[in-house]
Amino acid sequence: MQNLPYIITPPPGPEARLVIAKSDMYASPSLPHVYPLVVRRAAGCVVEDVDGNLFIDFAAGIAVCSTGHCHPRVVQAIRDQAGKLLHICGADFYEPMYVELTSRLSRLAPGAGPHKVLLLNSGAEAIEAALKLARYHTGRPYVIAFFGAFHGRTMGAISLTASKQTYRRGFGPLVPGIIHVPYAYCYRCAYNLSYPSCGLACVDYIEDMLFARAIPPEEVAAVFVEPIQGEGGYIVPPDGWLPRLRALCDRYGILLVDDEIQAGIGRTGKMFAIEHWNVAPDILCSAKALASGMPLSAMIAREEVMSWSHGAHGSTYGGNPVCCAAAQATLDVIEEEGLVENAARVGKYLIDRLRTLAVQSRLIGDVRGLGLMIGVELVRDKDTKEMASQEAQEVVQTCFERGLLLLPCGPNAIRFSPPLTITTAEADKACEIFATALAEVEGRR
């Protein structure tokens, strides 16, 4: 496939429409298709649909395809392992690939080791395991999470999630004992303050209000936090916020659980996003980019925290040998091809280009991000910050029609999360399409 997109048939074309019609007949209606893309194949940063249209991919399977689509080394590792062993269940037997990957992740985890690792299938499963472990280890019932958070869609995970009511509607009662507080969203401060003069009041609120009036801190097991909020809008907290949160947890013996499911494995220009603030969590959850698209997640905890007994938790498919082989190849590619450094370099270039565009655009209210985890928030008025939710959807749709795959996040933001292999030339092309789509949507109003 060529490197940059072209459109033969305005999507969806004839073949795509047939697939979509069949999907409507048989697939669960819960699947939230953003636009009518029907994929045939993909390589690197380019996706081809069933009608022959090419798209430059700045969604990367929701920040999953870290090494690009079908990286040859990852594909070869999958093929090699599939010919040796497909499944044995690392919960019941010993399997070398499981042990090798867990030891590697233990070394990569931020903070002083040793760490212990549990392999699972998805980000939500890693969050469920972390929730169970936090309560088991501390013997405490309560957990704090943040408004805007997305931790998954299984029962424990949606109980922690508070980014869209859609994820929770109709499923109550949810897991009890989970309390949400405002995230450090400086562009829309919940306390109508400004950083840094606010003194990080959003951390003080937990101690001064929540602990003082509602929940004894000695009954709180954990704080679950995304170091950069994902589905909530790609929100980057201000400097000092995560260290203050870590200090608060230390003061009361509360575990800090770091959800790196979307932000981790090099996306932000560090192996794990929390490392930007020199903070070490007690438990870390990783998934998405860990195995370049194969279903694998990891819950990593300090050795003394991973204190539960035999049989307390496990997984039939978690740590599948083929997935472990893909993860090892993924980590090899990221390290040997300098993809963490590339994410930092191209990410800065992309942020600078988008901020230049923001000066010219009347819809862009904020551009934020680290590395290749970048959010562009659209507003109808830059002074009032009225959310341009419909306009954000229209820009995403128009970009798709012109050959650029983007995804929304939060009520009115658009995420830029391409593979970590992205080049400046591909970033330029994406910005060109995005600017054209933005101008087209602005012209309608």
N, C-alpha and C positions, 0 to 999 in steps of 0.2 A: 504493500500500500504506500502511496505517496505520503509525504510528511504533513501536508497542510490540507484543510478540508475543501471539498467541492460538493455541490448539490446537483445531482442529475435530475431527480424527480422531487418536487416539493413534498417534504414528508408530511403525513405518512403516504407512501406510494401504494400501488395496487397490492403488492405482496404483503406489505406491513398491515394493510387494512384487513386482510384475511386472517392474519395471526391475531390481531386485536379482537376481531369478531369472535374467534374461537375462545380467546381468553375470557371475554365477557360471558361466554356460555358456561365455562368450567372452573375458572380460577376463583378463589375467594374474593368477594367484593371489598374486603378489608385492605387489599393491596393499593397503596396510594400512588398510582402512576402519575408522574409530574407532567409528562408530555408523551406523545405517541412514538417513542423510539423503539424499534424492533431490531435487535442487534444480531448480525450474522457472525462477525468476528472482530477482533481488535488486536493491535500490536503497538507497543510503545504508548504514545499519547494519542493515537488515532483509532477511532471506532468506525466500523462500516456497518450500515444497516442492510436489511434484506433486499432493498431496492438499489443498492450500489452507492448510496450517499455516504460521504466521508465527513466525520466530525472530529474536531479537536476536543479532547476530553479534559475538562477542568472540574469534573466531579469525581473521577477515579473510583467509581463504584462506592460512593460515600466515603472517600478518603481511604479506601482499601488497597487499591493497586499501587502500592508504594514504589515498586520497581518497574512500573509501567505494565501494560497488558502483555501477558505471555512472554515474560523475559526468558530468553533461551536457557539460561542456567537454572531458573526455577522449574521450567517445563521439563528439562532433562532430569532434574532431581526427582520430580514426581514420577516420571516414567521409570526411572531406575528402581525406585522404592516399590512401585506398584508391581513390578515383576518379582519382588522378593517376599513381601508381606503386606497384605492389605489391612489386617486387623488381628489383634490378639487381646486387647483390653488391658491397658497398663494399670488398671485398678486391681486386677486379680493376679497378674503375672508381671515379671520384669521384662522390659523391652529396651534395648540399647538406645534407640532413637529418643525415647521418652527421657531417659536419664541424661543423655548428652544435651538435649535442649533445655531441660530444667537447670542443669548446672551452668549453662551459658547465660540463661536469663537471670540466675542468681547473681552472677558476676556483673551483669549489666545494670541491675537495679540500683537506683540512687540511694546513697546512704551507706553507712558501715554495715557490712554483713556479719555473719552469714544470713542468707535468706533461704526460705523454702518456697517451692513453687507447686501449684496445682494446675494441671492443664485441663481445659474444658473446650466447649465447641463455639461459644459465642460470647459477645460482650455482656449480654444480659445474664448469662450463666455465671460469668466471673463476678458480676455485681451481686447476684444471689448468694454465691459462696462467701463473698466478703461480708455481706450482711449477717449471715449465719455465724461466721467466724468471729466477728466483732462482738456479737452478743454472747457467744460461747466463751470467749476468752475473758471478757470483762465481767460477765454475770450481770450486766446492766440492761435495762429494757429500752431506753430511748435512743433515737438517732436523729441527727440534724442534717438536713439537706437544704438546697437553695432553690428559690424561685428562678425559673428559666432553665433548670437542670433537665438533662435527658440522660437516663441511666439504663433504658431498655424498656421492654414491653411485657415481660413476665410479671407475676403478681408482686413480688418484692421490689423488682426494678421500677414498675410503674408507681409504686407507693413512694419511691424516692424521686421519681420524675415529676416535674412541674413546669413543663414548657408549653404544653397545649392541653386543654381540657379534653380534647378528642381522645387522647391516650388513656384517660381515666374514666370517661363517661360510661356508665352502665356496668362497671366492674366492682363497685363497692359492696360491702365494706372492704377496704384495702388493709394492708398489714398495719396494725396499730403501732403507736409509739413513735411515729415519724413526724417531725416538725420542720416546716420550711421557713427560711429567713431570706431577706433580700441578698442577692449577689452584688459584687462590686462592679456595677454597671455605670460607669462614670458619665457616659453620654446621657443617661436617663436615671440620675441618682434618685433612689427611693426616698431619700431624706431631703431632697432639694438643696444639697450642699455641693461644693466644688472641691476637687482634689488639687493640691494637697492640704488646703486650709481646713478641710473636713476632719482631719486627724484620724481618718479611717473609722468614722462613726459606725459603719456597717459591721465592723468587728466588735466594737464596744457594745452595740445593741444586744449581742448574744449574752454578754455578761451582765450588763446593766439592766436589761429588761427581761430577757427570757429566763436567765438563771435566777434573777432576783424575784421574779413574780410568778413564774409558771413551773419550771422544771429544776429540781436540784441538780447541780452539775455532776455530783457523784453518782447520779443515776443515768448519765449519758454515756453510751458505749462508744459512739463514733460520730465524726463529722465526715460526710461524703461530699467530695468537691471535684469538679472539673477544673484543672488549672487554667484552661481556656474553655469557656462554655461553647459547646458545639451546636446542637439543634436550637439552643436558645438564642443564637444570633452571632456566633463567633466573637464572643465578648472577652476581651483581654483585661484582666484586673490590673489595677495600678501597682507600681512598685511598693513593696512593704506589706501588701495585703496578705499574701500567703505566708510570709514569715510571722506576721501577727497572729494569723489563724493557728499556725503551728505552736506558737508560744501559749496561746489560750488552751489548746489541747493538752500541752505539757503541764500546765498549771493545775489541771483537774484530772489528769490520768485518762484523758479521752484519746481514742485512736483516730488518727488522720488517715482517711481512705482516699487515695488519689485515683480518680477515674481518667486513665490515659487512653481509653478505647479509641477515641478519634484523634487526640492530640499527640499520641506517642509514636514511637518507632521512627524518629527522625523528622517528622512533618514540620516541626516548628524551628528547625535548625539546631536542635539538641535531640539526643536519643529519646529523652522524656521531657515533656514541656515543663514540668515542675523544677527541672534543673536550672531554668532561667533565673529562678529566685533562690537557688542554693538551699532548697528545702527538701528534706527526706521524709517520705510518708512512712506510716507503719504498715499499710497494705496498699498495693498498687494493682490495678486491673488493666490488662492490655488485651487487645483483640485486633479487629479490622486489618491493619497493615502488617500484622505479625507474620502472615504466611501468604502474602500477595494474592489473596482471594480464596484460599482454601479455608474451610471452617475450623478455626483454632483460636482459643483464648487462653489467657494465663492469669491466675491470681497469685501475686508474689507478696509474701509477708516476711517480716523479721522473724527469725527462728523462734524467739521466745513467744511471739504472738501466735504462730502456727501451732497451737497447743492442743488441738482437739484429738480425740482418741480414734483408734482404728474403726473404720466403718461409719464415722460421723458424716462424711461427705465423700462423694466419688462420682464417676461418670463412665458409662459404657464406651462411648466413642471419644471422650476427651483424651487428647494426646495420641490420636490415631497416627500410626507410623508414616503414612503418606503425607499427612498434614505436617508432621514434625520435620520431615525431609524438606518440604516446601519452606518451612520457617527457617531452617538452617541455611538453605540456599538464599533466602531473602536477606537474612542478616549478613551473609557473606557478601552479597551484591552491594548492600547498603554501605558496608564498611570498606570494601575493596574498591568500589567505584566512586567513593566520596559523596554519596547522596545526601548525607546530613549537611555537609558543607555546601552542596549545590542548592539544597532547600533554603539555606540561609542567604546565599548569594542571589539566586534568582528571585527568591521571595522579596528581598529588599528592593530589587529592581522593579518587580511587579507592583509593590506597594507604592513606590515613588511614582510610577506611571499612573496608577489609579488616583493618587492624591492630586496629581496635575490635572487629571480629568475632572476631579471633584470641583476644582476652582471654576471650570468652564460649565459644569452641569448645574442646573437648578434643582435636580432631584437627589443628588448625592449629599447626604448629611454627614456621614462619617465613614472613614476608611480605617480599618484597624486590623491588626494581625501580627503574627510572628512567623517567620519562615514562609512556608506555603500553606498556612492556615489563615486565610484572609477573608474578612467580612466587609461588605459594602452595604451600608444602611441607607435606604431611600426614604426621603421625607417630602411632603408637599410644600413645606415652608421651613426654611433653615432656621428661622427665629423661633417659631412655635414648636418645631420638630414634630409636627403632625405626621403620623405614620403613612407612608405611601405603599400600603399593602397590595392593593390591586395593581399598581404600577410595577412593583417588584415582580409579581407573577407575569405581567405582560413582557417585561424585559427578558426574563428567563425564557419565555415561549418564543420571543422574537430571535433571541440568540440561537435557540435550537433550529429555527427555520433557516438561519443563515450559516449553520455549521459549527456552532459552539455549544458544548454541553456544560451547563451550570445547574446548580440546585439552590433553592431558597433555604433560608434558615431564620428562625425567629419569625415574627409576624411581618417584617418588612425589610429583611436583609437578604443578600445574595452571597453565597460562599464561593470562594475560589480555592479549590483543593486539588490541584492537578497531581499526577504522579511526580515523585521526587526526581525523576529523570528529565523533567521539563527543561527546555533551553530558552534562552532569551528571545530567539527568533519565534518560538512557539508562543511565548508570553506576549510578544509584540502582536502576533496575529490575533490572539484572544482579545487583547485590548482594543484592537481595531474593530473587531466584530462587536464587542461590548459597547464601544462608543457609538457605533452606528445604530445599534438597537436602542440604546438610551436616547439618542436624538430622535429616533422615530417615535418612541413612546412619549417623549416630551412634546413632540409636534402635534400629538393628538389632543393636547390639553391647552 
